[in-house]
């Protein structure tokens, strides 16, 4: 599970903006945000860079749920 959607909301950013920055389609980013698909590790690090957060902030620890 990831927190991409929550971090986007906290920053007031849209999925369309992230999709443009990543060079990916809105549908792929929407799947990431809704945890229907998980980004490859390289993509997750790129998302963290774009959002200016530590990659750890994008990951949900299943044990903490």
N, C-alpha and C positions, 0 to 999 in steps of 0.2 A: 504494500500500500504506500501511496505517496500523498504529500500535502500540497501539491502544485496549485490546486484550485484555491486552497485556503491562503497560501502566500500571495497569489495574484490578487485575491480580494483584499487582503491586508494592505497591499501596495496600491490598490485602486487601478490595477491594470486589467486588461481584457485578454481573453484567450486569442482573439484575432491578432493582437499586438505581438503576443509571444510566438504565435505561428509564423508571423512575418519575420521576426528576429531570428527564429530557428531555421527558416527556409523550409518549413513543413506545412502541410495542409491544415486547415482549421479542424478537419475531422480527426486527424491524428492527435493534435493537441487536445481536442475535446475528449478523446478516448483516454489520454494520459490523465486529464483532470478528473475524469469520472472513474478512474481506476479500472477501466475496461481493458487497458493495455498498459504495460509498464515500459518506460523508455529504457533503451540500452544505457549502460553505465556512462558511456561517453556523452550521450545526449543529456542525461541527468546532470552531469557536471557542467555542460553548456547552459542548461536552464538555470542552474545555480549562479553561474557567472552573469548571465543576462539579468537575473533578478537581484544580483548583488547580495546573495545570502550564502551561508555555509551549506554545503550539500547535505549535511546532517539535518538541517531544518526542513528539508524536503522529504524526509523519510520518516514513516511512522513505525515505531517499535511495536510489534504485535504484542509483546509482553505487557506494554503499558496500557493496552486497551481495556 
